[in-house]
């Protein structure tokens, strides 16, 4: 009896001490944290989130916890070894995304982000804002006008060598080749076939390990990805040095590509960007733009193959643009502006499958939201798919309806495929440009049928068809 009593009292004491330590570790004893659970030791609720993501419904992780705790605005959890608070709904999205480094700084889950090094994706505070300011001018309207011709050349080449020579194409593979070559042309203007091949091989190794388990042992994908990231950085550093010498000899123009742009820019203190930061920015932007653009373009091709009425409207719009141009003439900025219906189709694809589903931040200090107190250092998250699939915000949210984007489109902070606020994706217009130009050439040359009509969409972490979307091509006469 004594042993049992001692065991019970000891257990109660451990529970009370754990409760006390938890309260102390989060600040004040009287703090009102959001409801929720930290799940299992070490893993927290990470497995539940990964399961929902693997099933293509990441919003279920959020919806289930809101329903379980009978709340609508916030819940706490533990994922990726961190204490995280999900803030939910348009008001929460605005609260997080409109912040100007006063309450939050960017945060990435897991150790993989360290491969990117000091860059626009990882730098925090004023340093990060300065990077955005320098890079933002490259993605402005004046430069985008100049990009159309380059992108059109790459799209035509991809259609010629990846599509016209085949009866069936694995869409994701062909699209990734197009997006990677477009980025290499615009970012570093690579024309050496051997260098381009080396960059492509190392970049694919890097991608496979970046999204894998962070086990840094020889032979693992993570270990190989780190080696590939280092190899990419070395190649970019080589290109930086070459381009600097070309600039000094007046052989390169400041607007030639992103690399030249970064070398020519100075910050508010008159300092040039360090070469290692330029190299890491090239890697980070190549990474960010490649996966999101590739998956969105692939899914747009999927829906056009499944929805004949949408395909026919896109075809009519693109044929009208093609008919107004002499044979062989490249598309220009004005042509892209006429692709209004096609753009709405792309926007609806992004509503159903946002390339970046969850935005993470880290709290700089304690803050309060809807009566809850969130401690400094905790991670904050908001879910794009939660609002995208909300029937109150979008009627029949699981249905494809491109007309949602007619006129003014969705209400602010209900549509978040590119994030929002001062840290909205810098490359969103470039991504749309690459997608629209490619779709123009694809639809005027082909109709297609999905070879696997019931192919599942997986999120790893970007949404892609599980088998790469093989399609049977029907050339247009």
C-alpha positions as CSV (number, residue, x, y, z in Angstrom):
1,X,0.0,0.0,0.0
2,X,2.9,2.3,0.9
3,X,4.5,1.6,-2.5
4,X,1.3,2.4,-4.4
5,X,0.7,5.6,-2.4
6,X,4.3,6.7,-3.0
7,X,3.9,6.0,-6.8
8,X,0.7,8.0,-7.0
9,X,2.1,10.9,-5.1
10,X,5.3,10.9,-7.2
11,X,3.2,10.8,-10.4
12,X,1.1,13.8,-9.2
13,X,4.3,15.7,-8.2
14,X,5.8,15.0,-11.7
15,X,2.6,16.2,-13.4
16,X,2.5,19.4,-11.2
17,X,6.2,20.1,-11.8
18,X,5.7,19.6,-15.6
19,X,2.8,22.0,-15.5
20,X,4.8,24.5,-13.5
21,X,7.9,24.2,-15.8
22,X,5.6,24.6,-18.9
23,X,4.1,27.8,-17.5
24,X,7.5,29.2,-16.5
25,X,9.0,28.3,-19.9
26,X,6.3,30.3,-21.6
27,X,6.6,33.3,-19.4
28,X,4.2,34.4,-16.8
29,X,2.2,31.9,-14.7
30,X,-1.0,33.7,-15.5
31,X,-0.5,33.6,-19.3
32,X,-3.5,32.5,-21.3
33,X,-2.2,30.3,-24.1
34,X,-4.4,29.1,-27.0
35,X,-6.0,25.7,-26.5
36,X,-4.4,22.7,-28.1
37,X,-2.0,19.9,-27.5
38,X,1.8,19.4,-27.9
39,X,1.2,15.8,-28.8
40,X,3.8,13.1,-28.2
41,X,7.3,13.7,-26.7
42,X,9.9,14.7,-29.4
43,X,7.6,14.3,-32.4
44,X,4.7,16.4,-31.1
45,X,1.9,16.4,-33.8
46,X,4.3,16.3,-36.7
47,X,3.1,12.9,-37.9
48,X,-0.5,14.1,-38.1
49,X,0.5,17.1,-40.1
50,X,2.6,15.0,-42.5
51,X,-0.2,12.5,-42.9
52,X,-2.7,15.3,-43.9
53,X,-0.1,16.8,-46.2
54,X,0.6,13.4,-47.8
55,X,-3.1,12.9,-48.4
56,X,-3.3,16.2,-50.3
57,X,-5.5,17.9,-47.6
58,X,-3.1,19.9,-45.3
59,X,-6.1,22.0,-44.2
60,X,-7.5,18.9,-42.4
61,X,-4.8,19.3,-39.7
62,X,-6.0,22.7,-38.9
63,X,-9.8,22.0,-39.3
64,X,-9.7,19.0,-37.1
65,X,-8.0,20.9,-34.2
66,X,-10.3,23.9,-34.5
67,X,-13.3,21.5,-34.3
68,X,-11.8,19.4,-31.4
69,X,-11.2,22.5,-29.3
70,X,-14.3,24.3,-30.4
71,X,-12.4,27.4,-31.5
72,X,-12.1,29.5,-34.6
73,X,-9.1,31.8,-34.2
74,X,-6.0,30.0,-32.7
75,X,-4.6,26.7,-31.4
76,X,-1.2,25.6,-30.1
77,X,0.7,22.5,-31.3
78,X,4.2,21.1,-31.5
79,X,5.6,20.3,-35.0
80,X,9.2,19.9,-36.3
81,X,10.4,20.1,-32.7
82,X,9.0,23.6,-32.2
83,X,6.0,25.0,-30.3
84,X,3.7,26.5,-33.0
85,X,0.5,28.5,-32.8
86,X,-1.7,28.4,-35.9
87,X,-3.7,31.7,-36.3
88,X,-6.7,31.1,-38.5
89,X,-8.9,33.1,-40.8
90,X,-8.6,36.3,-42.9
91,X,-8.1,38.6,-39.9
92,X,-5.3,36.4,-38.6
93,X,-3.7,36.3,-42.0
94,X,-3.7,40.0,-42.1
95,X,-2.3,40.2,-38.6
96,X,0.7,38.0,-39.6
97,X,1.4,38.9,-43.1
98,X,1.0,42.7,-42.9
99,X,3.6,42.8,-40.1
100,X,6.8,44.8,-40.9
101,X,9.3,43.0,-38.7
102,X,7.6,44.5,-35.6
103,X,6.1,41.3,-34.2
104,X,7.5,38.6,-36.4
105,X,10.5,37.5,-38.5
106,X,10.6,34.8,-41.1
107,X,11.2,31.2,-40.0
108,X,11.6,27.9,-41.9
109,X,10.9,24.5,-40.3
110,X,13.7,22.0,-40.1
111,X,17.4,22.1,-40.7
112,X,17.1,22.0,-44.5
113,X,16.8,25.8,-44.8
114,X,20.4,26.1,-43.5
115,X,21.5,24.8,-46.9
116,X,20.3,28.0,-48.4
117,X,22.7,30.1,-46.3
118,X,22.4,33.9,-46.0
119,X,19.8,35.0,-48.5
120,X,16.5,36.7,-49.0
121,X,14.7,33.6,-47.9
122,X,16.6,33.3,-44.6
123,X,17.7,36.7,-43.6
124,X,15.7,38.5,-40.9
125,X,14.9,42.0,-39.7
126,X,16.3,45.0,-41.5
127,X,18.9,42.9,-43.3
128,X,16.2,40.8,-44.9
129,X,14.2,43.9,-45.9
130,X,17.2,45.4,-47.5
131,X,17.7,42.2,-49.6
132,X,14.1,42.5,-50.7
133,X,14.5,46.1,-51.7
134,X,17.6,45.3,-53.9
135,X,16.1,42.2,-55.4
136,X,12.6,43.8,-55.9
137,X,13.8,46.2,-58.6
138,X,14.9,43.2,-60.7
139,X,11.3,41.8,-60.7
140,X,9.7,45.1,-61.6
141,X,7.5,45.8,-64.6
142,X,10.3,47.3,-66.8
143,X,12.4,44.2,-66.5
144,X,9.4,41.8,-66.9
145,X,8.8,43.4,-70.3
146,X,12.3,42.4,-71.3
147,X,11.9,38.9,-70.0
148,X,9.0,37.9,-72.2
149,X,11.1,37.3,-75.3
150,X,13.7,35.2,-73.5
151,X,11.0,33.1,-71.8
152,X,9.2,32.7,-75.2
153,X,12.4,31.4,-76.8
154,X,12.9,28.8,-74.0
155,X,9.2,27.7,-74.2
156,X,9.4,27.2,-78.0
157,X,12.6,25.2,-77.6
158,X,10.9,23.0,-74.9
159,X,7.8,22.4,-77.0
160,X,10.0,21.5,-80.0
161,X,12.3,19.0,-78.3
162,X,10.2,17.7,-75.4
163,X,6.7,17.6,-76.8
164,X,6.6,17.5,-80.6
165,X,8.8,14.4,-80.9
166,X,6.6,12.3,-78.6
167,X,3.2,10.8,-78.4
168,X,3.1,10.8,-74.6
169,X,4.9,13.1,-72.3
170,X,5.6,13.0,-68.5
171,X,4.5,16.6,-67.9
172,X,6.3,17.3,-64.7
173,X,9.7,16.3,-66.2
174,X,9.3,18.4,-69.3
175,X,7.9,21.4,-67.4
176,X,10.8,21.3,-64.8
177,X,13.3,21.4,-67.7
178,X,11.6,24.5,-69.1
179,X,11.3,26.4,-65.8
180,X,15.0,25.6,-64.9
181,X,16.3,26.7,-68.3
182,X,14.2,29.9,-68.1
183,X,15.6,30.7,-64.6
184,X,19.2,30.0,-65.7
185,X,18.8,32.4,-68.7
186,X,17.2,35.2,-66.6
187,X,19.3,34.8,-63.5
188,X,22.8,33.9,-64.7
189,X,22.5,33.8,-68.6
190,X,24.3,30.4,-68.8
191,X,25.1,29.4,-72.4
192,X,27.8,26.8,-71.7
193,X,26.1,23.4,-72.2
194,X,28.5,21.6,-69.8
195,X,27.9,24.2,-67.1
196,X,24.2,24.1,-67.6
197,X,24.2,20.3,-67.4
198,X,26.2,20.4,-64.2
199,X,23.9,23.0,-62.6
200,X,20.9,20.9,-63.6
201,X,22.2,17.7,-62.2
202,X,23.3,19.2,-58.9
203,X,20.1,21.2,-58.6
204,X,18.0,18.0,-58.9
205,X,20.1,16.3,-56.2
206,X,19.6,19.3,-54.0
207,X,15.8,19.3,-54.4
208,X,15.5,15.6,-53.6
209,X,17.4,16.0,-50.3
210,X,16.0,19.4,-49.3
211,X,12.5,17.9,-48.9
212,X,13.7,14.6,-47.3
213,X,14.6,13.5,-43.8
214,X,17.4,15.6,-42.3
215,X,19.8,12.6,-41.7
216,X,23.3,13.8,-42.5
217,X,25.0,10.5,-43.1
218,X,27.1,9.6,-46.1
219,X,24.8,8.3,-48.9
220,X,21.6,9.8,-47.6
221,X,19.6,12.2,-49.7
222,X,20.1,15.0,-47.1
223,X,23.9,14.5,-47.1
224,X,24.0,14.4,-51.0
225,X,21.8,17.6,-51.1
226,X,24.3,19.4,-48.8
227,X,27.1,18.5,-51.1
228,X,25.1,19.5,-54.2
229,X,24.2,22.9,-52.5
230,X,27.9,23.5,-51.9
231,X,28.7,22.6,-55.5
232,X,26.0,24.9,-56.8
233,X,27.4,27.7,-54.6
234,X,30.9,27.2,-56.0
235,X,29.6,27.4,-59.6
236,X,27.7,30.6,-58.8
237,X,30.7,32.1,-57.1
238,X,32.7,31.3,-60.2
239,X,30.1,33.1,-62.3
240,X,30.1,36.0,-59.9
241,X,33.8,36.5,-60.3
242,X,33.6,36.1,-64.1
243,X,30.8,38.6,-64.4
244,X,32.5,41.1,-62.1
245,X,35.5,41.1,-64.4
246,X,33.2,41.6,-67.4
247,X,31.6,44.6,-65.7
248,X,35.0,46.1,-65.0
249,X,36.0,45.7,-68.6
250,X,32.6,47.1,-69.7
251,X,31.6,43.8,-71.4
252,X,28.3,43.3,-69.5
253,X,25.4,45.6,-69.1
254,X,23.9,46.2,-65.6
255,X,20.4,44.9,-66.8
256,X,21.8,41.8,-68.5
257,X,20.5,39.3,-65.8
258,X,19.9,38.9,-62.1
259,X,23.6,38.3,-61.4
260,X,24.7,41.5,-63.2
261,X,21.9,43.4,-61.4
262,X,23.1,42.2,-58.0
263,X,26.7,43.0,-58.7
264,X,25.8,46.5,-59.8
265,X,23.5,47.4,-56.9
266,X,24.7,49.2,-53.7
267,X,22.8,49.4,-50.4
268,X,21.8,52.6,-48.5
269,X,25.3,52.7,-47.1
270,X,27.0,52.5,-50.5
271,X,28.2,48.9,-50.0
272,X,28.0,46.2,-52.6
273,X,26.4,42.9,-51.8
274,X,29.0,40.3,-50.7
275,X,29.8,37.7,-53.3
276,X,28.7,34.8,-51.1
277,X,25.3,36.5,-50.4
278,X,24.9,36.9,-54.2
279,X,25.6,33.2,-54.7
280,X,23.2,32.2,-52.0
281,X,20.5,34.5,-53.3
282,X,20.8,32.9,-56.7
283,X,20.4,29.4,-55.2
284,X,17.5,30.5,-53.0
285,X,15.6,32.2,-55.8
286,X,16.2,29.3,-58.2
287,X,14.9,27.0,-55.5
288,X,11.8,29.1,-54.6
289,X,10.8,29.8,-58.2
290,X,11.5,26.4,-59.7
291,X,9.3,24.2,-57.5
292,X,6.3,26.5,-57.2
293,X,6.2,27.4,-60.9
294,X,6.7,23.8,-62.1
295,X,4.0,22.4,-59.9
296,X,1.5,25.1,-60.8
297,X,2.1,24.8,-64.5
298,X,1.8,21.0,-64.3
299,X,-1.5,21.3,-62.4
300,X,-2.8,23.8,-64.9
301,X,-2.1,21.3,-67.7
302,X,-3.8,18.7,-65.7
303,X,-7.0,20.7,-65.3
304,X,-7.0,21.8,-69.0
305,X,-6.8,18.1,-69.9
306,X,-9.8,17.2,-67.7
307,X,-12.0,20.2,-68.3
308,X,-12.8,20.6,-72.1
309,X,-14.9,23.7,-71.7
310,X,-12.1,25.5,-69.9
311,X,-9.5,24.3,-72.5
312,X,-11.6,25.6,-75.4
313,X,-11.9,29.0,-73.8
314,X,-8.1,29.1,-73.2
315,X,-7.5,27.9,-76.8
316,X,-9.8,30.6,-78.3
317,X,-8.0,33.3,-76.3
318,X,-4.5,32.1,-77.3
319,X,-5.4,31.5,-81.0
320,X,-6.7,35.1,-81.2
321,X,-3.3,36.3,-79.9
322,X,-1.4,34.1,-82.3
323,X,-3.5,35.1,-85.3
324,X,-2.6,38.8,-84.7
325,X,1.2,38.1,-85.0
326,X,3.4,37.3,-88.0
327,X,4.5,33.7,-88.1
328,X,7.5,33.1,-85.8
329,X,7.4,36.4,-84.1
330,X,8.0,36.2,-80.3
331,X,5.3,37.1,-77.8
332,X,5.6,40.4,-76.1
333,X,4.3,42.1,-72.9
334,X,1.1,43.3,-74.6
335,X,0.3,39.8,-75.7
336,X,0.6,38.5,-72.2
337,X,-1.7,41.2,-70.9
338,X,-4.4,39.9,-73.3
339,X,-4.4,36.5,-71.6
340,X,-7.0,37.5,-69.0
341,X,-9.0,34.3,-69.1
342,X,-5.9,32.1,-69.0
343,X,-4.6,34.0,-66.0
344,X,-7.9,33.4,-64.1
345,X,-7.5,29.7,-64.8
346,X,-4.0,29.8,-63.3
347,X,-5.3,31.7,-60.3
348,X,-8.0,29.1,-59.7
349,X,-5.3,26.3,-59.9
350,X,-3.4,28.2,-57.2
351,X,-6.5,28.5,-55.0
352,X,-7.1,24.7,-55.1
353,X,-3.4,23.9,-54.8
354,X,-1.3,26.7,-53.4
355,X,2.4,26.0,-54.0
356,X,3.2,27.3,-50.5
357,X,0.4,26.1,-48.2
358,X,1.7,27.3,-44.8
359,X,3.5,30.5,-44.0
360,X,5.7,30.4,-40.8
361,X,7.0,33.2,-38.7
362,X,8.8,33.5,-35.3
363,X,7.6,35.9,-32.6
364,X,10.1,38.6,-31.7
365,X,8.4,39.3,-28.4
366,X,5.3,38.3,-26.4
367,X,2.1,39.3,-28.2
368,X,-1.7,39.0,-27.8
369,X,-4.2,37.8,-30.4
370,X,-8.0,37.4,-29.7
371,X,-7.4,37.2,-26.0
372,X,-4.6,34.6,-26.2
373,X,-1.0,35.3,-25.1
374,X,1.7,33.9,-27.3
375,X,5.3,33.9,-25.9
376,X,8.4,35.3,-27.5
377,X,10.3,32.7,-29.6
378,X,7.2,30.6,-30.4
379,X,6.6,29.9,-34.1
380,X,3.5,31.3,-35.8
381,X,1.7,29.7,-38.8
382,X,-1.2,30.5,-41.1
383,X,-2.7,28.2,-43.7
384,X,-3.5,29.2,-47.2
385,X,-5.6,26.2,-48.0
386,X,-7.7,26.8,-44.8
387,X,-9.1,30.0,-46.3
388,X,-9.0,28.8,-49.9
389,X,-11.3,25.9,-49.1
390,X,-13.6,27.8,-46.7
391,X,-17.2,27.6,-48.1
392,X,-18.0,30.9,-46.4
393,X,-15.3,32.6,-48.5
394,X,-15.5,30.6,-51.7
395,X,-18.8,28.9,-52.7
396,X,-18.4,25.2,-53.7
397,X,-14.7,25.5,-52.7
398,X,-13.8,22.0,-54.1
399,X,-15.1,22.9,-57.6
400,X,-13.0,24.5,-60.3
401,X,-14.4,27.9,-61.1
402,X,-12.1,30.3,-62.8
403,X,-14.9,33.0,-62.8
404,X,-14.1,33.6,-59.1
405,X,-11.3,35.9,-60.4
406,X,-13.4,38.1,-62.6
407,X,-13.6,41.7,-61.7
408,X,-12.0,42.4,-58.3
409,X,-11.5,38.8,-57.3
410,X,-11.4,37.4,-53.7
411,X,-11.4,39.6,-50.6
412,X,-8.1,40.6,-49.1
413,X,-6.2,37.9,-47.1
414,X,-8.6,35.2,-48.3
415,X,-6.3,34.2,-51.2
416,X,-2.7,33.6,-50.3
417,X,-0.8,31.6,-53.0
418,X,2.0,34.2,-52.9
419,X,1.7,35.1,-49.2
420,X,0.9,38.7,-48.6
421,X,1.9,42.0,-47.1
422,X,5.5,43.4,-47.3
423,X,7.0,39.9,-47.7
424,X,4.8,38.8,-50.6
425,X,6.6,36.6,-53.1
426,X,8.9,38.8,-55.2
427,X,8.7,36.5,-58.2
428,X,5.0,36.1,-58.4
429,X,4.6,38.0,-61.7
430,X,7.6,36.2,-63.2
431,X,6.1,32.9,-62.3
432,X,2.8,33.9,-63.9
433,X,4.7,35.1,-67.0
434,X,6.5,31.7,-67.4
435,X,3.2,29.8,-66.9
436,X,1.2,31.9,-69.4
437,X,3.8,31.9,-72.1
438,X,4.2,28.2,-71.9
439,X,0.4,27.5,-71.9
440,X,0.1,29.7,-75.0
441,X,2.5,27.5,-77.0
442,X,1.1,24.2,-75.6
443,X,-2.6,24.9,-76.4
444,X,-2.0,26.2,-79.9
445,X,0.0,23.1,-80.7
446,X,-1.8,20.3,-78.8
447,X,-4.8,18.9,-77.2
448,X,-4.1,16.2,-74.6
449,X,-5.7,13.5,-72.5
450,X,-4.4,12.3,-69.1
451,X,-2.9,8.9,-69.4
452,X,-3.8,8.2,-65.7
453,X,-7.2,10.0,-65.1
454,X,-7.3,9.1,-61.4
455,X,-3.7,10.1,-60.6
456,X,-3.4,11.3,-57.0
457,X,-2.0,14.7,-56.1
458,X,0.7,14.5,-53.4
459,X,2.3,17.3,-51.4
460,X,6.0,16.8,-50.8
461,X,5.7,19.6,-49.8
462,X,4.6,21.2,-53.1
463,X,1.5,19.7,-54.8
464,X,2.4,17.5,-57.7
465,X,0.8,14.5,-59.5
466,X,2.2,11.3,-58.0
467,X,3.3,9.9,-61.3
468,X,4.4,13.2,-62.9
469,X,1.1,13.6,-65.0
470,X,1.7,11.5,-68.1
471,X,-0.4,12.9,-71.0
472,X,-1.2,11.6,-74.5
473,X,-0.7,14.3,-77.1
474,X,-3.1,15.1,-79.9
475,X,-1.3,17.5,-82.2
476,X,-3.4,20.3,-83.7
477,X,-3.5,20.6,-87.4
